[in-house]
Amino acid sequence: MTPTCVTCIFSQALRVCQTLGVDEARTKEVLDRVGCMVPTWRFDENPPQVAARVYPEIAAILQTDDIYADFKKEATAHAAQLVPTVERMIAVADDRFVAALKAAVAGNVIDLAATHRFDLEEEVAKIFDTPFALDDSHTLKEALQKAKNVLVIGDNAGEHLFDKVMMKALKNLFPHIALGYAVRGVPIINDVTIKEAEEAAIDEVAEILDSGVDTPGLDLSRASAAFRRRYEEADVILAKGMGNYECLSDTSTRPTWFLLKVKCDVVAASLGRKVGDIICYQGASDA
């Protein structure tokens, strides 16, 4: 957490109300509630840990257990229209491995919590000609050639369709690997859960795993014991999106690669890159 993160999370509360068309009285109630929570936010926490406390409070006021349910459906339908194009572009790419990674990053623009917004069609159109600003894809490829168990940590709904495309390509390129796909334990912001993963038939390419976490990013300290065991068995972790980067960059116990589009100044500074860059970054781990 940084002071910038504090203002970002508070502004997300307003953005939720604006997106959902909430009336002024309830918007004020939401802002009052979140404002009263600000003094409890600590700089030794990461933003997803704070968001895990904030969003349930917003949901309670708005009397829903899945704030962005309709928008997740819309994002998924939107992404589905672009999947055939993405699959064709991977099929004709000179390097299908890197193309598959980039396709998954293109989907990472679907993020209702981000301070910067990007157009999905535009990203798909240009992604295959855009180099990774941080590129550890070569070490990832080497690790996948030796790996048996690979765990992909999902991020947002809609984006998960592009993850499926990537995982299908990985299975074709590395047929010896067993893939798992981790989702959130409960609805939080627009993150992918069991519901969206099952509807997308992710189980055609990977075992769907409920992480048990309630954070918009995989906070290992909140993961279920069963999922934690699966995590520790993974030879390769491929973590999608900024929330997973914020949660795992300092805590992952397994060899981890982060695959994301930079959508905020704080993450940009952390990676030494700029907003809009695409990243395939091998983080440190205890493994």
C-alpha positions in Angstrom: 0.0 0.0 0.0 1.0 3.6 -0.8 -0.8 6.9 -0.3 -1.8 6.6 -4.0 -3.4 3.2 -3.3 -5.5 4.8 -0.5 -7.0 7.3 -2.9 -7.4 4.7 -5.6 -9.4 2.3 -3.4 -11.6 5.1 -2.1 -12.3 6.2 -5.7 -13.2 2.7 -6.6 -16.2 3.0 -4.2 -17.5 5.9 -6.2 -16.8 4.1 -9.4 -18.9 1.2 -8.3 -21.8 3.5 -7.6 -21.4 5.3 -10.9 -21.1 2.1 -12.9 -24.2 0.6 -11.3 -26.3 3.8 -11.5 -26.7 4.0 -7.7 -28.7 7.0 -6.5 -27.1 9.9 -4.7 -28.3 9.0 -1.2 -26.9 5.4 -1.3 -23.7 6.7 -3.0 -23.2 9.0 -0.1 -23.8 6.1 2.3 -21.2 4.0 0.5 -18.6 6.8 0.5 -19.3 7.5 4.2 -18.8 3.8 5.1 -15.6 3.5 3.1 -14.3 6.8 4.3 -14.7 5.6 7.9 -12.6 2.6 7.0 -9.6 4.5 5.7 -7.9 5.0 9.1 -7.8 1.1 9.5 -5.9 0.6 6.2 -2.2 -0.1 6.9 0.8 0.4 4.6 2.1 -3.0 5.5 -1.0 -4.5 3.7 -1.3 -4.9 0.0 -4.3 -3.3 -1.9 -6.1 -6.6 -2.4 -6.2 -7.3 1.3 -7.7 -3.9 1.9 -10.2 -4.3 -1.0 -11.3 -7.6 0.6 -12.7 -5.6 3.5 -14.0 -2.7 1.5 -16.0 -4.5 -1.2 -18.2 -6.6 1.1 -19.2 -3.4 2.9 -20.2 -1.8 -0.4 -22.1 -5.0 -1.4 -24.0 -5.0 1.9 -25.2 -1.4 1.4 -26.2 -2.3 -2.2 -27.8 -5.5 -1.0 -26.0 -7.9 -3.3 -23.4 -10.6 -2.9 -21.9 -10.1 -6.4 -21.6 -6.4 -7.2 -20.5 -6.8 -10.8 -22.4 -10.0 -11.7 -24.1 -8.4 -14.8 -20.9 -6.8 -15.9 -19.0 -10.1 -15.6 -21.5 -11.6 -18.0 -21.2 -8.7 -20.4 -17.4 -8.9 -20.3 -17.5 -12.7 -20.9 -19.8 -12.3 -23.9 -17.6 -9.5 -25.3 -14.5 -11.6 -24.9 -16.1 -14.7 -26.5 -16.7 -12.7 -29.7 -12.9 -12.1 -30.0 -11.7 -15.6 -29.1 -11.8 -17.1 -32.6 -9.6 -14.2 -33.9 -7.1 -14.7 -31.1 -7.0 -18.4 -31.7 -6.3 -17.8 -35.4 -3.5 -15.3 -34.7 -1.8 -17.8 -32.4 -2.1 -20.5 -35.0 -0.2 -18.5 -37.6 2.3 -16.9 -35.3 6.0 -17.5 -35.8 6.3 -18.2 -32.0 3.0 -19.8 -30.8 4.3 -19.9 -27.2 4.9 -16.2 -26.9 1.7 -15.5 -28.9 -0.3 -17.5 -26.4 1.1 -15.5 -23.5 0.4 -12.2 -25.2 -3.2 -13.3 -26.0 -3.7 -13.9 -22.2 -2.3 -10.5 -21.5 -4.7 -8.9 -24.0 -7.5 -10.2 -21.9 -6.0 -8.7 -18.8 -7.3 -5.3 -19.9 -10.7 -6.3 -18.5 -10.4 -4.8 -15.1 -13.2 -2.7 -13.4 -10.9 -1.8 -10.5 -8.1 -0.3 -12.7 -7.4 3.4 -12.7 -6.6 3.2 -16.4 -9.0 1.6 -18.9 -8.1 0.0 -22.2 -10.1 -1.1 -25.2 -10.2 -4.9 -25.6 -10.6 -4.9 -29.4 -7.7 -2.5 -29.8 -5.5 -4.6 -27.5 -6.3 -7.8 -29.4 -5.5 -6.0 -32.7 -2.0 -4.8 -31.6 -1.0 -7.3 -28.9 0.9 -9.7 -31.2 3.1 -6.9 -32.5 3.8 -5.5 -29.0 7.0 -6.7 -27.3 7.0 -7.5 -23.6 8.6 -4.6 -21.7 9.8 -7.2 -19.2 10.4 -10.5 -21.0 11.2 -13.6 -19.0 9.2 -15.8 -21.5 12.4 -17.7 -22.3 12.9 -18.8 -18.6 9.2 -19.7 -18.5 9.5 -21.9 -21.6 12.5 -23.7 -20.1 10.6 -24.3 -16.9 7.6 -25.6 -18.7 9.7 -28.1 -20.7 10.7 -29.7 -17.4 7.5 -29.1 -15.4 4.8 -31.7 -14.5 2.4 -29.6 -12.5 1.5 -26.1 -13.7 -0.8 -23.8 -11.9 -2.4 -20.8 -13.6 -3.8 -18.2 -11.2 -6.8 -16.5 -12.8 -7.8 -12.9 -12.5 -10.9 -11.3 -14.0 -14.1 -12.6 -15.6 -14.0 -12.3 -19.4 -10.2 -12.5 -19.2 -10.6 -16.1 -18.3 -11.7 -17.0 -21.8 -8.3 -15.8 -23.0 -6.7 -17.8 -20.3 -8.4 -20.8 -21.6 -7.0 -20.1 -25.1 -3.5 -19.8 -23.6 -3.8 -23.0 -21.6 -5.0 -24.9 -24.7 -1.9 -23.7 -26.5 0.3 -24.6 -23.6 -1.2 -28.2 -23.6 -0.4 -28.5 -27.3 3.1 -27.3 -26.9 3.9 -29.1 -23.6 1.6 -32.2 -23.6 3.3 -33.7 -20.6 2.1 -30.9 -18.2 -0.9 -31.2 -15.9 -2.7 -27.8 -15.7 -4.7 -26.3 -12.8 -6.6 -23.1 -12.9 -7.2 -21.2 -9.7 -10.2 -19.0 -9.1 -11.4 -16.8 -6.2 -13.4 -18.4 -3.4 -16.1 -15.8 -3.4 -17.2 -13.0 -5.7 -14.9 -10.0 -5.3 -14.9 -7.0 -7.7 -15.1 -8.7 -11.2 -12.7 -11.6 -10.4 -13.3 -15.0 -11.9 -14.9 -17.6 -9.6 -15.9 -21.3 -9.9 -19.2 -20.2 -11.6 -17.6 -18.3 -14.5 -14.8 -20.9 -14.9 -17.3 -23.8 -15.1 -19.6 -21.9 -17.5 -16.6 -21.4 -19.8 -15.7 -25.1 -19.6 -12.2 -24.4 -18.4 -12.2 -28.0 -17.2 -11.7 -29.0 -20.9 -8.0 -27.8 -20.5 -7.3 -27.6 -16.8 -8.6 -28.7 -13.4 -10.6 -25.8 -11.9 -9.4 -25.1 -8.3 -11.2 -23.0 -5.7 -8.4 -21.1 -3.9 -10.8 -20.2 -1.1 -9.5 -16.6 -1.0 -11.7 -13.5 -0.7 -9.1 -11.1 -2.0 -8.9 -9.7 -5.6 -5.5 -11.4 -5.9 -4.2 -14.7 -4.4 -3.4 -14.0 -0.8 -1.8 -17.3 0.2 -2.4 -16.6 3.9 -6.2 -16.8 3.2 -6.1 -19.9 0.9 -7.7 -23.1 1.9 -5.5 -25.9 3.2 -6.4 -28.1 0.2 -5.5 -25.4 -2.3 -2.2 -24.5 -0.5 -1.2 -28.1 -0.8 -1.8 -27.9 -4.6 0.1 -24.7 -4.7 3.1 -26.2 -3.1 3.0 -29.1 -5.5 3.3 -26.8 -8.6 6.5 -26.8 -10.5 5.4 -23.5 -12.2 3.0 -20.8 -11.1 1.7 -18.5 -13.9 0.0 -15.6 -12.1 -2.3 -13.3 -14.2 -2.9 -9.6 -13.5 -1.9 -6.9 -11.1 -3.8 -8.2 -8.0 -1.9 -11.5 -8.1 1.3 -9.6 -8.6 0.5 -7.4 -5.6 -0.2 -10.5 -3.5 2.4 -12.9 -4.7 5.5 -10.9 -5.7 6.9 -11.0 -2.2 5.2 -14.1 -0.8 5.2 -16.9 -3.5 7.0 -20.0 -2.3 7.1 -21.6 -5.8 8.8 -20.6 -9.1 6.4 -17.8 -10.3 6.0 -15.9 -13.5 3.7 -12.8 -13.6 1.7 -12.1 -16.8 0.0 -8.8 -16.9 -0.7 -5.4 -18.4 0.4 -2.5 -16.2 -2.6 -0.4 -15.3 -1.5 1.8 -12.5 1.4 4.0 -11.6 2.2 2.1 -8.4 2.7 -1.2 -10.1 4.5 0.6 -12.9 7.0 2.0 -10.4 7.4 -1.4 -8.7 8.3 -3.0 -12.0 10.4 -0.1 -13.3 8.1 0.2 -16.4 5.2 2.4 -17.5 1.4 2.2 -17.6 0.3 0.3 -20.7 3.4 -2.0 -20.8 2.9 -5.8 -21.0 4.9 -7.9 -18.7 6.1 -11.5 -18.5 8.2 -11.4 -15.3 9.9 -14.1 -13.3 9.6 -13.2 -9.7 11.7 -14.4 -6.8 10.5 -17.3 -4.7 11.7 -19.5 -1.9 11.8 -22.6 -4.2 
